[in-house]
Amino acid sequence: MKSPCSSIIPFVISLLLSYNCWVTSADIHATSSVPDENLFLHCLSMHSDSSSSISKVTYTKINSSYSSVLNFTIQNFRFSTPNTPKPLVIITPLDVSQVQAAIKCSKKHGLQIRVRSGGHDFEGLSYVSQVPFVVIDLLNLSEINVDAVAKTAWVQAGATLGQLYYRIAEKSKNLGFPAGLCPTVGAGGHISGGGYGVMLRKFGLAADNIVDAHLIDANGRFLDRESMGEDLFWAIRGGGIGASFGVIVAWKVRLVTVPSIVTRCLVTRNLEQNATKIVHKWQYVANKLHEDLFIEVTLTRMNSTMVATFSLVFQGGVDRLLPLMQESFPELGLTKEDCNEMSWIESVHNLAGFDKGQSLDLLLDRNARSNGVVVNGTTKDFFKGKADYVKQPIPKNAFEGIYDKFYEEDGQRAFMVLVPYGGKMSEISESETPFPHRAGNLYKIFYGVAWGEDRTSRRHIDWIRRLYGYMTPYVSKNPREAYINYRDLDIGTNNQGYTSIKQASVWGNKYFKNNFKRLVRVKSMVDPHNFFRNEQSIPPLTSWRKKNNGD
């Protein structure tokens, strides 16, 4: 499929003049030539087992399906505007060999790659770049094989969490997996950044339950846990989001035992119903509750008041739950009428925001829309998210300042989610995986704001930054910790050329704390020329430019 080189080449030349630092030693065979789309496409056909098959999953800007393929899994509309940089080529591989071909040819012809599994990167880095790039969209690599006897499953990186949960439940009603509640999130990126859900206090993160992985490295090699080695296997389980080390094509996950009955409860309190007092008390008990019990709080504005929604998930029946609540958290006033008993897969469906009468098959749909406040606010909308970790209870009077921000015009569709820690999360060492936010954290805060039009984006982003600024005295310090799956470019970025470790550590220490140093060492071993890179990818100790050009 030929493209109009006359229109593409001037565009690429202008980018080269603006960003003369993007070529690395990975592109040495491309010499100084401008990236050429046709040469790249020819390279793909030469490196593919079947040139005809790879052409069917390759899309350029003149292809009639290009826009629909690009936009299909874009979740944040901030990055689907006419001014958003677009890939020269999109590849939706049907097998691993096509991923290998895309990596080899991108490297040869001086193109960066972006890897997308579900399209939920909060800053759009899985499908946006400021330099010439291609997108490897893994949505066709979505096979899931569940072994209920061994309590494991192989899940390809393009499968969604909803699909994974559905396939597990097909094989067993008493097996599950401790990952996120949004069903359209891709398994590849979610697990790479840690990945948490309502069972984190009992089983830890998704990344804590990985036993093997398949990865394609910067040289196009297919690696499993044995061949990649324990250092790289460590790095990709919490530090691999954004393809810093390679392209994850599959995970082998350890399944966990879930009860036949799961209890789901919702309790809503407004300010007149002592919401602030109850939330303040929650801070003291939520991380100490029985590991079977997870109580998350969402703060939202409703008309002229604030509302706290307490979402409870209990691994067991309501008759066991109520005495626990009466003993540990009577202030909430939980009653049997607030709760419903259901199966584990029904609880997953419910937590995603689907109504009771809706089909479980919606978990298989990549574009399913639900009624969940948070799920809706972070899928198919304009939004901005940020994160914090809380180590000491926030004073009661500090909530008034939070409410003041929500009462502003741009806080109308905002939310704060308070995610309790403790339990298993406090038992796992900070260095067990790259994800360091373990013992000592009472809870995590997820801030989000959504809006409907691009013209108001600046206002809403400024709003959430003001809220984040207000929270500074009440959250973790030195560093102010953040969560890589809630990517936030406000906390620091790499340069488009050489980035020093010191500069990268500004954001790296916030995501990974002391684990950032080990991630840099692993990166230096497996991708020393920094082929896999983006605004917040792990840099190697010495870039090729610095080593060879004396920069």
N, C-alpha and C positions, 0 to 999 in steps of 0.2 A: 504494500500500500504506500504509494508515493505521496509526499506532502510538498507544498509550495516553498521550496528552499529560499526563494527570493524574499519571502516575508519573515522566515524564521531566522536567517543568518544575521540580518541587521539587528534583530532583537537580541540575539545571543552576543553579538559583538558589543552592544551597548552594556550588557551585563558584565562582560569581561572587563571593560574599561572601568566600570564602577566597582567591581569586586575582584581585583586582580590577585587576591590571596587565596581563592578557593581551590586552585589546582594543587594537589599534593603528589607525593611520589607514587601514589596508587595510580596516577594518570600518566606516568612517565612514558608509557608506550604510545600515548596519544600525542606526544611532543607538544607543540604549542598551537595545534590546530583548534579551531572553534568547534565545539561539540556539534556534530552533524546528525540530525535525526535519521536520515536515510542510512548512514553508515552504522548507526546503532541498530536499526532494524535489520540490516543485513547481517550484522554480528549475531543477533538473536537467532536468526534462521540457521546460521552456521553452527551455533552451539546447542541447538535444540535437536532432540531425537527426531522430531518431525517438524519441518519448517511450516507445513500447512497448519498443523495443530496450534503452534504458538502464534501464528498470524491471526487465528480466530479469537485469541484472548489478548490481543495487543490493540490499543486504541490511540490514535493520534488526533490532533485538533480538527482535522478535516473529516474524521469519521463521524457519521451521524449519531452514533451511540456514545461519543466521547463525554458529553456533558452529563447524560443520565448516569453513566458509570461513575464519573467523578463525584456527582452529587448524591448518589444513592445512599452512602453511609456517612455523609457529612452531618454531624450532630449539632455543631455550633455554627449558626448562620453568620457569626462574625467573620467566618473564613470562607464564605461562599458569595462574596460580593463581586461586582465586576472588576474591582481593583485588586482582588486577591491574586497573587501569582499562581499560575496554573502549570501543571507538569507538561513537559514535551510529549511524554508517552505514559500511558497507564497499562500495566500488565496485570492480568487476573489469572495467575498460573493455575493449571489443573493438576500439576504434579511437581515434585521437588526439583526435578531436572530443569524446569522452566524458571524456578527461583534461582538456581545456580547460573543459568544462562544470563538472567537479568543482572546479577551481581558482576559476573565476569565482563559483560559488555558495558555496563555503567563505568566500571573501573577502567576499562580500556579506552573509552571515549570521553572521559572527563566529566561524567555526570554524577551528581549526588543522587542517592536514593532515599525515598521515604517509604516506610512500611506501615500498612494499615490493616488492622484486623477487624475492628468494629467501628472505627472513626470517632471514638470518644475522647481523644486527646484534647484537654481543655484549652490548649493554645494552638490546636490545629497542626502540630508538628508532624503528624503522620501523613499529611497530604499537602503541606505548604512548605515552600523554601524560597529564599530570596535569590538563589542562584539557579542555573539550569539544572533540572532534576527530572527523575522518573518516579512514578508511584508503583510499588508492588502491592497490589491489593489482594489479600489472602482469602477473600470471602469464599472462593471455590474450594479452598483447602479446609473443609469443615467436617471431615469424617470423625466419628466418635465410636470407639470400641470399648464396651464395658465388660469387665470380667468380675461378675458378682462373687464368684467363689474366692478369687484372690483379693477382692476388694480394691481393685485398681481399674483405671481406665486410661486409654490413650485418647487424647483429644487434640485434633489439629488446631493450629493457631487461629484459623479463620472462623472456627465455630464460636457461637455466642454462649454466654452463661446460661441463658434460657434453654438453648438446645442441649447443653450438657446436663442440666438438671432433669430435663424431660427424658433423655435417654437413660440416665441412671434409674429413674423411677420406673421406666419400662421393665428393667431387669430385676429391681428389688424395691419394695416399699420401705425397707429398713436401712437403706444406704443413702448417703448424701455427700455433699462436698461443701466445705466452708469458704464460700466466695461471696461476691457482691449480690445486691438485690436487683440491680437494673438488668433485665433479661437480654437487652440488645448489645451489651458490652462484649467485646471480643475477648476470648480466652487468652490470646497471645499477649496483648498489652497488659491486661488486668493482672495476670500472674507475674509478669515481668517486673511490675512495680510493687509487688507485695500482695495486694488484693485482700479485702476484708469483707465480712458479712456478719450476720447476726449470731453466728456460732464462734466468733473469734475468741470469746472468753473461755470456751471449752476446748477448741481445737487449734487456735491460732489462726494465722493467715492462710490464704490459698498457697502462697509460696512456701509455707512451712510444711506443706503436704505434697511436695513434689519428689518423685523418686527417680525420674529420668527425663531426658529432654532430647529433642533432635534440633540441631542448629546448623545453618550454613554460614561458614566464616567468610572473611574478606577475600580469601583465595578460592572461594566456591566449593570448599570441602564440606562434605556431609559428616557431622560429628554427633555421637551420642555421649552419654555421661562418661563412659569408659575412655573413649578416644579424646574427648575434650579435656579431661582431667578435672580434679576436684576444685581447683582455683576458679576455673571458668564456670563450672557448674554452680559454685557458690555465688559468683557475680551475677548470673542471670536470674537468680531467684530473689528479686527485689531491687536490683540495680541495673536491670537490662532494658527498661522501657526506652523506646525510641531507637532501638537497634544500635546501642553503643558497641556491642561486641559481636554482633552477627544477627542473622534473621532466624528467630525461633519459628520452626515449622510445626512442632508438636510437643506436647507435654504428656508425661505419664504421671497421673495424679493418684494419690492415696485416698480412697474413699473412707468415709467415717460412718459409724453406726448411728442411726437416728431412731427415735421411738416410733411406735405405731401411731401415737397421738401427740400432736404438737398443739400448744395453746397459744392463741393470738389474741391480744387485748389492745384496745385503744381507749385512752382517757384524755379528754380535752378540758383544759382549765383556762379561763381568761383572768385578767387582773382582778376583777371583782370576786373571783373564786380563789383568790390567794395563789395565783400561778407563780408569782415571784418567790414566795415563801417555799412552795413545794419544789421548784427548780433548785433553789438554794440548798434545800435539804438533800435533794437527789445527788448533789455533788459529793456529799459525805458518805453515801451508801452504795452508789451504783457500781463502783469498782470492787466492792467487798461482798456483793451478793453471791448466792450460789452460782456456780459456773453454768448451770442449766438455764439461768435466767439472764436475759438481755433486755435492758430498758433504755431506749434511745429517746431523746427529747428533740423536738423540732419547734423552733420559735418562728412564728409568722405574724404578720399584721392582718387583722380582720376588721375592716372598716376603721373605726376610731379607737380600737383597743388592740392589745397584743394577746396572742393565744399560744399556750404551750401544749403541744400534743405529745403525750407519752405513749410510745409504741413498745409493747411488751411482746417478746417471743420466749416461750418456755418449752423446753424439751421434756414434755410430760403433760399430764392431765390437769385440769383446772382445780380439782379437789386437792391436789398436792401443792399447787401454786398459791392458793389463797392463804393457807397458814403461813407460808414463807413470807408473803407480802405483809401480812398482819404483824409478823415478828420483826421484819427488817425495814419496812417502809409504809407504816400505817397512814402517814400523812397524805398519801395519794388517794386513799379511800377506794381502792379497787373492789369491785363487786363481781359476782358471777355473771351478771348481765352485761358487763363490759367485755366479756371474753367469748371466744368461740373455739371449740376443739376441731381439729382437722388433721389430715395427713401431712407429712413433711412437704410433699410436692404441692399440696393445696396451700400450704403456708407460703411457699415460694411465689406462687401465683398471686396470693393475696398481698404479699409484701411489695410486689411489683406494681401494685395499684389497680389490678384488674378486679372487676366485680365478681361476686360469687357465682352468678349465672353464666359468666363468660367461659368459653372453652379453654381447657388447659393447653390446647394446641396453639394458643396465642404465644406461648413461650418459645415456639419454633419460628415465629415471624420476626425477621430483622427490623421491620418497620412498624411493629405493633405499638399503639399509643394507649396509655393507661391514664388513670385518674390520680396517680401519685404526684404529690406536690413537688418532691425533689426529682423524681424520674422525669416528669414533664418539664421541669425547669432546666434540665440539663440535656434534653434531647430535642432536636429539631426546633431550636429556638436560638435567639441571641442571648448569650449568657457569659458571665465571668465568675470564676470560682477561686477561692483561697482557702488555706488551712492553717490551723494552729494546734498546739498541744498545751494542755493545762495541767500544772503540777500542784497547785494550791487552789482551794476553792475561791471562786470570784466573790468578792463582798456583795452583799445584798443590794446596797445602794448603787453599785456599779451597773446593775441591770437597767437603771433608769436612763443612763446615758445611751445604752444599746437601744432602748425603746425610742428615744428621741431621734436616733438615726432612722429607725424604721418608719417613723411618722412623717419623714420627709417625702416629697413627691416621688423621688426615684426609688424609695424603699418599698413601694407597693407590692412588687412581686419578688421580694427578697426573702431569704430564709437563713437560719442558723441551725445546723444539726449538731447535737452534742452526743458523741459516740463513746460509751463507757469502755474503759479498759479493765485491767485486773485479770484474775483467773490465769489462764494459760499464757496470756500475753506478758504477765509479770514473771513467769517461770522460764521463759526462753531468753537466752543471753543476747545482749545487744549485738554481738558479733557473729551470732549463729548464721545469719543471712545479712545482706546489706541493709535491710530494714532495721533501724536501730531503736525505734520508739517503743520501748518495752516497759520494764519496771520503773516506777516513779511517775508515770503518767496517770492522772485520774481519768482524763477523757480527751478526745480529739474534737476540735471544732471544724466543721465544714461550713464556710460562708458561701452563699450563692445569691446572685441576682440575675433575673431574666427580664427581657424586654422584647418589643415586637418590631421595631424599626431600626435600620442601620443609622439613621440620622441622629438617634438619641444614644448611640453607643458610648460616646465620650462622657456624657453626663452620668450614665449608670456605672461605668468603670470608675469614674472619680468618686462616686458614692461609696462603692465597696472599698475603695482605698481609704476613704475617711473612716469607715467603720473599722477597718483593719488597724488603722493608726490609733483609734480610740482604745483598742484592745491591748495595745502594747504593754501597759503595766501589769496586766493580769495573766499573761501567757509565758511560755518558756523563754529563756534568755541565754545568750552566749553559747550556742547560737539560738536564735528564734527558729524553732524547728518547723519543718514543713513536710508534706507528703507528696512524693513524686507522682502518684497517680492523680493528684489534684494539681497538675502542673501549673506553675505560676511564674511567668517570665519577669514579673515585677521584682522578684528576689535576686535576680542576676542572670546574665547570659554570657555565652562565649562570643568571641569575635568571629568574623567570617573567615579570617585567616588563622594565624597562630594565636593560641590562647595559653597564657601561662597557667601553671597549676595554682598559683596564688589567686589569680583572677577567678578561675573556675571554682575554687574552694569557697568563694563568697556564697554561691548557691549550693555547691556540693555539700558543704558541712551542714547546711540546713536540712537537706534531704537525708543525708547519710551519716552525719556526725563523724566519728573517727573511722568509720568504714570507708569513707571517701578515699583515704590514702591507699587502702588495699585495692579498691576498685581501679585507681590509677595504675597501680602496679600490674594488675591483670590486663587492663587495656594495653599497656605498653608491651606485654608479652604476645597478645593475640592479634592486635591491630596497631602495630607501632607507627604505621604511616597515616593513621586516622582516617581511613576510608569511610567508616561509619561515623557520621558526625551530624550534629544539629545544634541549635542554640543552647541546649542543655545536655549534650552528650558528654560522657566521660572523656577527658583528653589523655593522650599518652604523656609520659614523662618528658620526652623530647620529640617535638614534631619534626617531620622531614624538612620543612622549610628552615627551621632554626638550625638544624644540624648541617644542612648542605649549603645554605645561603648566608649563614652567619647573622640572621635577623635577631 
